[in-house]
C-alpha cells in the first residue's frame, strides 16, 4: 500500500513539473513572438534583419522611434494579454486536477487497505 501511495504522489509531481515545463516553453515562444511583432510594428512592417547596423544605431538614438516603439509595445501587449492569462490559468487548472486526482487515489487506497 505504501508503495502505491508513494508512486502516485511521485507520478503527480512528475506530471505537475511536465505541465509547468510546457507552460514555460509556451510563454517563452509567446514572448519571442511579441518582441518580433513589436519591433516590426515600430519599423513599419520591416524586419529587424532587413536593417543595417548603422540604421539600427541611428534609430535607437531617434526619440521619435522610441515613441513608436513604446506605442507598438502597448498595442501588442493589449493584443496578446489574454494569451498570458490563459497560459497561467490552464497551468493552474491542470496542476489542480492532477493534485485532486492524486489525492482521491491516495485516499481511496488508504481507505481500501485500512484495518477494521
N, C-alpha and C positions, 0 to 999 in steps of 0.2 A: 504494500500500500504506500509506504513512504516513497518508494521508487517512482510510482505513478505520479504522485503529488509533485515531487521534485522535477520530474521530467516535464510535466505540464507547465509548471512555473517557468522552467528554463525555455521551453518552446515559446511561451507567450512573450518572454523577454526578447528572444531572437526575432520574433515577428514584429514586436514594437520597434526594435532597432532597424529592421528592414523598412518598415513604414517611414520611420524618421529619415533614413538614408534616401529613400525615394523622394520624400518631400524636399530635402535639401538639394538634391540634384535638379528637381523641377524648379526650385527657387533660383538656383544659380543660372540655369538656362533662361529663365524669365528675366533675370537681371541683365544678362548679356543682350537679350533682345531689346529690352527697354533702353539700354545705353545706346545701342546701334540706332534705334529709331529716333532717339533724342538728337543724336548728332546729325543724322540725315535730315531731320526736320529743321535744325538750326542752319544746315548748309544748303537749304532749299532743294532737297532731294538728291544731292550728291553724296557719294560715299566718302568715308574718311580716306580710303585707299586711293581715291581719284585726285586728291590734292597733294601738292608738293610740301616738303618740309618747311620751305620758306613761307609759303602761303599759310600753312598752319600756324607758324610763329607769328605772322602778321595778324591773323585772325584772333589769336589769343591776346594780343595787345589792344585789339579794337573793342572799345566799350559797347558799340552797337551790337557786335557779335555776342558779347557777354549777355546783353539784354535778351537777344534772340535765343540764346542757349537756355537761359533761365525760364523764359516763356515756353520754350519747347519742352523743358523738363516738367513744368507744371501741367502742360496739356497731356503729355504722355502718361504722367502719374495719374491724372484723372481718368485716362482711358483704361489703364491696367490695374487700378487699385483693387478691383474685386478679385483678380487672379491671386493676389497675395492673401486676401481674406479667405478665399475658397481653399487655397493650399493649406493654410493653417487649420481651418475648420475640418477639412477632410482628414488631415493627420490626427487631429484631436479625437474625432469620432471613431476612426479606425482603431486607435490605441485604446479608447474606452471600450469598444466592442470586444477587442482581444482580451482586455482585463476582465470584463464581465463574464465572458465565456470561460476563461481560465478559472475564475473564482467559482462559477457554477460547477465546473467539473471537479474542482478540489472539494467543494462542499459535498457534492454527490458521492465522491469516492470515500470521503471520511465517514459520512453517514452510513453508507452501504457496508463499510467494514467495521463499524462501531460495535463494540461488545454490548450485549443486552444486560 
